[in-house]
């Protein structure tokens, strides 16, 4: 599966990558919580 990723949602340039379905499921199965507030995210 091909995915694109960046350091943040505001990045202008994203990197393309190939990833297996199993690896993708592993990556999205755990939530990464940050300390930023909703206002900081906007």
PDB file of N, CA, C and O in Angstrom:
ATOM      1  N   UNK A   1       0.851  -1.149   0.000  1.00  0.00           N
ATOM      2  CA  UNK A   1       0.000   0.000   0.000  1.00  0.00           C
ATOM      3  C   UNK A   1       0.908   1.225   0.000  1.00  0.00           C
ATOM      4  O   UNK A   1       1.943   1.232   0.666  1.00  0.00           O
ATOM      5  N   UNK A   2       0.529   2.242  -0.733  1.00  0.00           N
ATOM      6  CA  UNK A   2       1.304   3.481  -0.772  1.00  0.00           C
ATOM      7  C   UNK A   2       0.647   4.512   0.145  1.00  0.00           C
ATOM      8  O   UNK A   2      -0.569   4.704   0.111  1.00  0.00           O
ATOM      9  N   UNK A   3       1.472   5.176   0.967  1.00  0.00           N
ATOM     10  CA  UNK A   3       0.987   6.241   1.845  1.00  0.00           C
ATOM     11  C   UNK A   3       1.903   7.450   1.707  1.00  0.00           C
ATOM     12  O   UNK A   3       3.046   7.331   1.264  1.00  0.00           O
ATOM     13  N   UNK A   4       1.394   8.595   2.087  1.00  0.00           N
ATOM     14  CA  UNK A   4       2.193   9.819   2.164  1.00  0.00           C
ATOM     15  C   UNK A   4       2.146  10.303   3.600  1.00  0.00           C
ATOM     16  O   UNK A   4       1.120  10.183   4.269  1.00  0.00           O
ATOM     17  N   UNK A   5       3.260  10.852   4.075  1.00  0.00           N
ATOM     18  CA  UNK A   5       3.296  11.324   5.457  1.00  0.00           C
ATOM     19  C   UNK A   5       4.148  12.576   5.553  1.00  0.00           C
ATOM     20  O   UNK A   5       5.049  12.806   4.747  1.00  0.00           O
ATOM     21  N   UNK A   6       3.837  13.381   6.564  1.00  0.00           N
ATOM     22  CA  UNK A   6       4.585  14.596   6.838  1.00  0.00           C
ATOM     23  C   UNK A   6       4.756  14.758   8.333  1.00  0.00           C
ATOM     24  O   UNK A   6       4.202  13.990   9.119  1.00  0.00           O
ATOM     25  N   UNK A   7       5.527  15.765   8.721  1.00  0.00           N
ATOM     26  CA  UNK A   7       5.751  16.009  10.145  1.00  0.00           C
ATOM     27  C   UNK A   7       4.539  16.639  10.809  1.00  0.00           C
ATOM     28  O   UNK A   7       4.350  16.497  12.017  1.00  0.00           O
ATOM     29  N   UNK A   8       3.715  17.337  10.029  1.00  0.00           N
ATOM     30  CA  UNK A   8       2.490  17.915  10.562  1.00  0.00           C
ATOM     31  C   UNK A   8       1.484  18.041   9.426  1.00  0.00           C
ATOM     32  O   UNK A   8       1.833  17.883   8.256  1.00  0.00           O
ATOM     33  N   UNK A   9       0.243  18.325   9.776  1.00  0.00           N
ATOM     34  CA  UNK A   9      -0.786  18.451   8.743  1.00  0.00           C
ATOM     35  C   UNK A   9      -0.579  19.689   7.888  1.00  0.00           C
ATOM     36  O   UNK A   9      -1.161  19.796   6.809  1.00  0.00           O
ATOM     37  N   UNK A  10       0.245  20.632   8.352  1.00  0.00           N
ATOM     38  CA  UNK A  10       0.483  21.870   7.620  1.00  0.00           C
ATOM     39  C   UNK A  10       1.697  21.790   6.692  1.00  0.00           C
ATOM     40  O   UNK A  10       1.988  22.756   5.987  1.00  0.00           O
ATOM     41  N   UNK A  11       2.406  20.667   6.675  1.00  0.00           N
ATOM     42  CA  UNK A  11       3.579  20.525   5.806  1.00  0.00           C
ATOM     43  C   UNK A  11       3.211  20.744   4.345  1.00  0.00           C
ATOM     44  O   UNK A  11       2.148  20.319   3.892  1.00  0.00           O
ATOM     45  N   UNK A  12       4.085  21.399   3.628  1.00  0.00           N
ATOM     46  CA  UNK A  12       3.883  21.629   2.196  1.00  0.00           C
ATOM     47  C   UNK A  12       4.378  20.447   1.372  1.00  0.00           C
ATOM     48  O   UNK A  12       3.840  20.164   0.301  1.00  0.00           O
ATOM     49  N   UNK A  13       5.404  19.758   1.871  1.00  0.00           N
ATOM     50  CA  UNK A  13       5.970  18.610   1.166  1.00  0.00           C
ATOM     51  C   UNK A  13       5.800  17.360   2.020  1.00  0.00           C
ATOM     52  O   UNK A  13       6.194  17.329   3.186  1.00  0.00           O
ATOM     53  N   UNK A  14       5.212  16.342   1.428  1.00  0.00           N
ATOM     54  CA  UNK A  14       4.999  15.075   2.109  1.00  0.00           C
ATOM     55  C   UNK A  14       5.863  14.012   1.449  1.00  0.00           C
ATOM     56  O   UNK A  14       6.185  14.116   0.266  1.00  0.00           O
ATOM     57  N   UNK A  15       6.234  13.004   2.200  1.00  0.00           N
ATOM     58  CA  UNK A  15       7.062  11.917   1.688  1.00  0.00           C
ATOM     59  C   UNK A  15       6.171  10.725   1.342  1.00  0.00           C
ATOM     60  O   UNK A  15       5.226  10.422   2.070  1.00  0.00           O
ATOM     61  N   UNK A  16       6.470  10.058   0.243  1.00  0.00           N
ATOM     62  CA  UNK A  16       5.742   8.862  -0.162  1.00  0.00           C
ATOM     63  C   UNK A  16       6.462   7.630   0.360  1.00  0.00           C
ATOM     64  O   UNK A  16       7.689   7.604   0.449  1.00  0.00           O
ATOM     65  N   UNK A  17       5.685   6.610   0.705  1.00  0.00           N
ATOM     66  CA  UNK A  17       6.268   5.390   1.244  1.00  0.00           C
ATOM     67  C   UNK A  17       5.380   4.200   0.903  1.00  0.00           C
ATOM     68  O   UNK A  17       4.169   4.342   0.737  1.00  0.00           O
ATOM     69  N   UNK A  18       5.993   3.033   0.801  1.00  0.00           N
ATOM     70  CA  UNK A  18       5.258   1.771   0.669  1.00  0.00           C
ATOM     71  C   UNK A  18       5.228   1.103   2.032  1.00  0.00           C
ATOM     72  O   UNK A  18       6.230   1.088   2.746  1.00  0.00           O
ATOM     73  N   UNK A  19       4.071   0.549   2.394  1.00  0.00           N
ATOM     74  CA  UNK A  19       3.922  -0.112   3.684  1.00  0.00           C
ATOM     75  C   UNK A  19       2.968  -1.289   3.500  1.00  0.00           C
ATOM     76  O   UNK A  19       2.005  -1.208   2.737  1.00  0.00           O
ATOM     77  N   UNK A  20       3.241  -2.362   4.193  1.00  0.00           N
ATOM     78  CA  UNK A  20       2.344  -3.519   4.101  1.00  0.00           C
ATOM     79  C   UNK A  20       1.085  -3.248   4.928  1.00  0.00           C
ATOM     80  O   UNK A  20       1.082  -2.402   5.823  1.00  0.00           O
ATOM     81  N   UNK A  21       0.032  -3.975   4.614  1.00  0.00           N
ATOM     82  CA  UNK A  21      -1.227  -3.801   5.339  1.00  0.00           C
ATOM     83  C   UNK A  21      -1.033  -4.135   6.821  1.00  0.00           C
ATOM     84  O   UNK A  21      -1.563  -3.434   7.683  1.00  0.00           O
ATOM     85  N   UNK A  22      -0.290  -5.182   7.121  1.00  0.00           N
ATOM     86  CA  UNK A  22      -0.045  -5.561   8.520  1.00  0.00           C
ATOM     87  C   UNK A  22       0.705  -4.465   9.272  1.00  0.00           C
ATOM     88  O   UNK A  22       0.362  -4.155  10.413  1.00  0.00           O
ATOM     89  N   UNK A  23       1.721  -3.876   8.647  1.00  0.00           N
ATOM     90  CA  UNK A  23       2.460  -2.784   9.282  1.00  0.00           C
ATOM     91  C   UNK A  23       1.560  -1.569   9.497  1.00  0.00           C
ATOM     92  O   UNK A  23       1.639  -0.909  10.533  1.00  0.00           O
ATOM     93  N   UNK A  24       0.713  -1.279   8.528  1.00  0.00           N
ATOM     94  CA  UNK A  24      -0.217  -0.158   8.657  1.00  0.00           C
ATOM     95  C   UNK A  24      -1.160  -0.384   9.840  1.00  0.00           C
ATOM     96  O   UNK A  24      -1.361   0.513  10.659  1.00  0.00           O
ATOM     97  N   UNK A  25      -1.728  -1.569   9.923  1.00  0.00           N
ATOM     98  CA  UNK A  25      -2.645  -1.879  11.030  1.00  0.00           C
ATOM     99  C   UNK A  25      -1.949  -1.763  12.381  1.00  0.00           C
ATOM    100  O   UNK A  25      -2.549  -1.300  13.351  1.00  0.00           O
ATOM    101  N   UNK A  26      -0.702  -2.177  12.449  1.00  0.00           N
ATOM    102  CA  UNK A  26       0.069  -2.065  13.685  1.00  0.00           C
ATOM    103  C   UNK A  26       0.279  -0.604  14.062  1.00  0.00           C
ATOM    104  O   UNK A  26       0.149  -0.238  15.230  1.00  0.00           O
ATOM    105  N   UNK A  27       0.603   0.229  13.080  1.00  0.00           N
ATOM    106  CA  UNK A  27       0.865   1.650  13.359  1.00  0.00           C
ATOM    107  C   UNK A  27      -0.382   2.391  13.825  1.00  0.00           C
ATOM    108  O   UNK A  27      -0.289   3.251  14.701  1.00  0.00           O
ATOM    109  N   UNK A  28      -1.543   2.079  13.261  1.00  0.00           N
ATOM    110  CA  UNK A  28      -2.753   2.821  13.622  1.00  0.00           C
ATOM    111  C   UNK A  28      -3.503   2.195  14.798  1.00  0.00           C
ATOM    112  O   UNK A  28      -4.508   2.745  15.249  1.00  0.00           O
ATOM    113  N   UNK A  29      -3.032   1.061  15.297  1.00  0.00           N
ATOM    114  CA  UNK A  29      -3.725   0.409  16.406  1.00  0.00           C
ATOM    115  C   UNK A  29      -3.445   1.074  17.749  1.00  0.00           C
ATOM    116  O   UNK A  29      -4.201   0.884  18.701  1.00  0.00           O
ATOM    117  N   UNK A  30      -2.363   1.853  17.835  1.00  0.00           N
ATOM    118  CA  UNK A  30      -2.061   2.532  19.095  1.00  0.00           C
ATOM    119  C   UNK A  30      -2.149   4.047  18.888  1.00  0.00           C
ATOM    120  O   UNK A  30      -1.612   4.588  17.921  1.00  0.00           O
ATOM    121  N   UNK A  31      -2.829   4.709  19.804  1.00  0.00           N
ATOM    122  CA  UNK A  31      -3.049   6.146  19.721  1.00  0.00           C
ATOM    123  C   UNK A  31      -1.862   6.902  20.300  1.00  0.00           C
ATOM    124  O   UNK A  31      -1.372   6.570  21.379  1.00  0.00           O
ATOM    125  N   UNK A  32      -1.404   7.913  19.584  1.00  0.00           N
ATOM    126  CA  UNK A  32      -0.336   8.784  20.069  1.00  0.00           C
ATOM    127  C   UNK A  32      -0.981  10.082  20.539  1.00  0.00           C
ATOM    128  O   UNK A  32      -1.462  10.871  19.726  1.00  0.00           O
ATOM    129  N   UNK A  33      -0.991  10.300  21.835  1.00  0.00           N
ATOM    130  CA  UNK A  33      -1.620  11.493  22.402  1.00  0.00           C
ATOM    131  C   UNK A  33      -0.559  12.550  22.675  1.00  0.00           C
ATOM    132  O   UNK A  33       0.522  12.253  23.184  1.00  0.00           O
ATOM    133  N   UNK A  34      -0.890  13.793  22.324  1.00  0.00           N
ATOM    134  CA  UNK A  34       0.032  14.900  22.548  1.00  0.00           C
ATOM    135  C   UNK A  34      -0.541  15.829  23.606  1.00  0.00           C
ATOM    136  O   UNK A  34      -1.697  15.687  24.005  1.00  0.00           O
ATOM    137  N   UNK A  35       0.266  16.775  24.056  1.00  0.00           N
ATOM    138  CA  UNK A  35      -0.169  17.674  25.130  1.00  0.00           C
ATOM    139  C   UNK A  35      -0.826  18.942  24.607  1.00  0.00           C
ATOM    140  O   UNK A  35      -1.289  19.765  25.397  1.00  0.00           O
ATOM    141  N   UNK A  36      -0.877  19.114  23.285  1.00  0.00           N
ATOM    142  CA  UNK A  36      -1.443  20.347  22.739  1.00  0.00           C
ATOM    143  C   UNK A  36      -2.952  20.401  22.945  1.00  0.00           C
ATOM    144  O   UNK A  36      -3.625  19.371  22.992  1.00  0.00           O
ATOM    145  N   UNK A  37      -3.471  21.619  23.066  1.00  0.00           N
ATOM    146  CA  UNK A  37      -4.905  21.820  23.202  1.00  0.00           C
ATOM    147  C   UNK A  37      -5.532  21.925  21.815  1.00  0.00           C
ATOM    148  O   UNK A  37      -4.824  21.985  20.809  1.00  0.00           O
ATOM    149  N   UNK A  38      -6.855  21.946  21.767  1.00  0.00           N
ATOM    150  CA  UNK A  38      -7.555  22.097  20.484  1.00  0.00           C
ATOM    151  C   UNK A  38      -7.198  23.434  19.856  1.00  0.00           C
ATOM    152  O   UNK A  38      -7.011  23.514  18.642  1.00  0.00           O
ATOM    153  N   UNK A  39      -7.100  24.473  20.653  1.00  0.00           N
ATOM    154  CA  UNK A  39      -6.751  25.800  20.132  1.00  0.00           C
ATOM    155  C   UNK A  39      -5.342  25.814  19.547  1.00  0.00           C
ATOM    156  O   UNK A  39      -5.108  26.439  18.512  1.00  0.00           O
ATOM    157  N   UNK A  40      -4.411  25.138  20.193  1.00  0.00           N
ATOM    158  CA  UNK A  40      -3.047  25.064  19.665  1.00  0.00           C
ATOM    159  C   UNK A  40      -3.010  24.275  18.360  1.00  0.00           C
ATOM    160  O   UNK A  40      -2.221  24.587  17.468  1.00  0.00           O
ATOM    161  N   UNK A  41      -3.855  23.262  18.248  1.00  0.00           N
ATOM    162  CA  UNK A  41      -3.900  22.439  17.044  1.00  0.00           C
ATOM    163  C   UNK A  41      -4.383  23.238  15.841  1.00  0.00           C
ATOM    164  O   UNK A  41      -3.899  23.051  14.725  1.00  0.00           O
ATOM    165  N   UNK A  42      -5.339  24.127  16.076  1.00  0.00           N
ATOM    166  CA  UNK A  42      -5.904  24.928  14.985  1.00  0.00           C
ATOM    167  C   UNK A  42      -4.875  25.887  14.490  1.00  0.00           C
ATOM    168  O   UNK A  42      -5.143  26.659  13.570  1.00  0.00           O
TER     169      UNK A  42
END
